[in-house]
Amino acid sequence: MELKLSLGWDNLVVTTFGEPRVGNYQLARYIDKAFQLDGTKNLEHRTYRRVTHNNDPVPLLPLEEWGYSPHGGEIYISKQELQPTEEDIRTCVGDSDPECGAGAETSLLEDMRRLLHFASASPSIEEYIVARTLPTRLKIWQLFFAHRDYFWRLGLCVPGGDPANWGRGWSGGIESEEL
């Protein structure tokens, strides 16, 4: 924000991976306006991209019940496993596209009703299991695992990818002191 708005750097592209909610509704609107994220035109040419993936709780935190809201610019990876294909990547519209990360979110009241069996019976075993499973946004233990591990394995968060390969060249071989 500082580079774009205060210093006037208009030739700027921001890409975040697994970004949490950063503020309230008004801040989300401000970011949408500053980076032109509130429309449906030129989705592929956005200057702010917020990459999220299936079952990552971090983009759903802090909770909306606490006053936090997402901003636009989401690019959603629907495939849990690696490597995602082009069909697994969706450019989302608006701040809370139900076909993207926001589709995993329900209200806290709905979650509690479902978990305490106040919801109606599900017709299939798959729906029954989903109805009795803790929602992604409340799986706090996954903050360390799902979020970090997914983008780490993609090689996007850490230069060179997996730290187990540090000391090896980009080709995967051991770096040599020889020329």
C-alpha positions in Angstrom: 0.0 0.0 0.0 2.8 2.4 1.0 4.7 1.9 -2.3 1.6 2.3 -4.5 -0.3 5.1 -2.7 2.4 7.1 -1.0 5.3 6.7 -3.3 3.2 6.5 -6.5 4.7 3.2 -7.8 1.9 2.3 -10.2 4.0 -0.4 -12.0 3.7 -2.7 -9.0 2.3 -6.3 -8.8 1.6 -7.8 -5.3 1.2 -11.6 -4.9 0.6 -13.1 -1.4 0.3 -16.8 -0.5 -2.2 -17.7 2.2 -2.8 -14.1 3.3 -4.9 -13.8 6.4 -7.6 -11.2 6.7 -5.8 -7.9 7.4 -8.6 -5.6 8.6 -12.2 -4.6 8.9 -14.8 -4.1 6.1 -13.6 -0.5 5.5 -10.0 -1.5 5.0 -11.0 -4.3 2.6 -13.0 -1.7 0.5 -9.9 0.6 0.6 -7.6 -2.1 -0.7 -10.2 -3.1 -3.3 -10.4 0.5 -4.5 -6.6 1.1 -4.4 -5.8 -2.0 -6.5 -9.1 -2.0 -8.6 -10.2 -5.4 -7.2 -13.9 -4.6 -7.0 -14.9 -5.2 -10.6 -15.2 -8.2 -12.8 -13.1 -6.8 -15.7 -9.5 -7.8 -16.3 -9.4 -10.4 -13.6 -6.3 -11.9 -15.2 -4.4 -8.6 -15.1 -4.9 -7.7 -11.4 -2.1 -5.9 -9.7 -2.9 -7.6 -6.3 -3.2 -11.4 -6.2 -4.1 -13.3 -3.0 -3.4 -17.0 -3.6 -5.3 -19.4 -1.4 -5.8 -23.2 -1.4 -8.4 -25.7 -0.3 -8.6 -26.4 3.4 -6.1 -23.6 4.4 -7.5 -22.0 7.5 -5.2 -19.0 7.5 -7.2 -16.9 4.8 -10.3 -17.5 7.0 -8.7 -15.9 10.1 -9.1 -13.8 12.1 -12.8 -14.7 12.2 -15.5 -12.5 10.7 -17.3 -12.5 14.0 -14.3 -10.5 15.3 -14.9 -7.8 12.7 -12.4 -8.9 10.0 -13.2 -9.1 6.3 -11.3 -10.4 3.3 -10.5 -8.1 0.3 -10.7 -9.0 -3.3 -8.0 -10.4 -5.6 -8.3 -14.1 -4.6 -6.9 -16.8 -6.8 -8.1 -20.1 -5.4 -6.4 -23.5 -5.8 -9.1 -26.1 -5.3 -6.9 -29.2 -5.5 -5.6 -30.4 -2.1 -2.6 -32.3 -3.6 0.3 -31.1 -5.6 0.7 -30.2 -8.4 -2.4 -28.2 -9.3 -3.4 -28.1 -12.9 -4.9 -25.2 -14.8 -8.4 -26.5 -14.1 -7.7 -26.4 -10.3 -7.0 -22.7 -10.3 -9.9 -20.2 -10.2 -9.8 -16.4 -10.4 -12.4 -15.3 -7.9 -14.8 -12.4 -8.1 -15.3 -10.0 -5.2 -14.2 -10.4 -1.6 -16.1 -13.6 -0.7 -16.7 -15.6 -3.8 -18.6 -18.8 -2.7 -16.8 -20.8 -5.3 -13.5 -20.0 -3.6 -12.1 -19.9 -0.1 -15.1 -18.1 1.3 -17.2 -21.2 0.3 -15.6 -23.1 3.2 -16.9 -20.5 5.7 -20.1 -20.7 7.7 -21.2 -18.7 10.7 -20.1 -19.7 14.1 -23.7 -20.4 15.1 -24.2 -22.6 12.0 -21.0 -24.5 12.9 -22.2 -25.1 16.5 -25.7 -26.2 15.5 -24.2 -28.7 13.0 -21.6 -30.1 15.4 -24.1 -30.4 18.2 -26.5 -32.3 15.9 -29.2 -29.6 15.8 -29.0 -29.7 12.0 -31.3 -32.0 9.9 -30.1 -35.5 9.1 -28.0 -35.8 6.0 -29.2 -38.2 3.2 -25.7 -39.6 2.4 -22.8 -40.9 4.4 -20.5 -38.4 2.8 -22.7 -35.5 3.8 -23.1 -37.0 7.3 -19.3 -37.1 7.8 -18.9 -33.6 6.5 -21.7 -32.4 8.9 -19.9 -33.9 11.9 -16.4 -32.6 11.0 -14.9 -29.4 12.5 -15.0 -26.6 9.9 -11.7 -25.6 8.3 -11.5 -22.2 9.8 -11.7 -23.7 13.3 -8.9 -26.3 12.7 -6.3 -24.1 14.4 -3.7 -26.9 14.6 -3.6 -26.8 10.8 -2.2 -23.3 10.9 1.2 -24.8 11.2 0.7 -27.8 8.9 -1.7 -27.1 6.0 -0.8 -23.5 5.4 3.0 -23.7 5.6 3.5 -27.1 4.1 1.4 -26.6 1.0 3.1 -23.4 -0.2 6.4 -24.7 1.0 6.1 -27.8 -1.1 5.1 -25.6 -4.0 8.4 -23.8 -3.5 6.8 -20.4 -3.3 7.4 -19.3 0.3 11.1 -20.2 0.7 13.7 -19.4 -2.0 14.9 -22.7 -3.3 11.8 -24.6 -2.0 12.3 -27.2 0.7 15.0 -26.4 3.3 16.0 -30.1 3.1 17.4 -29.2 -0.3 19.4 -26.1 0.9 23.0 -26.4 0.0 22.1 -27.9 -3.3 21.9 -25.9 -6.5 18.7 -25.1 -8.3 19.1 -28.2 -10.4 19.0 -30.3 -7.2 22.7 -31.4 -7.3 25.3 -30.6 -4.6 26.9 -27.2 -5.1 30.6 -27.5 -5.8 33.4 -25.1 -5.0 34.9 -25.9 -8.4 34.4 -23.7 -11.4 
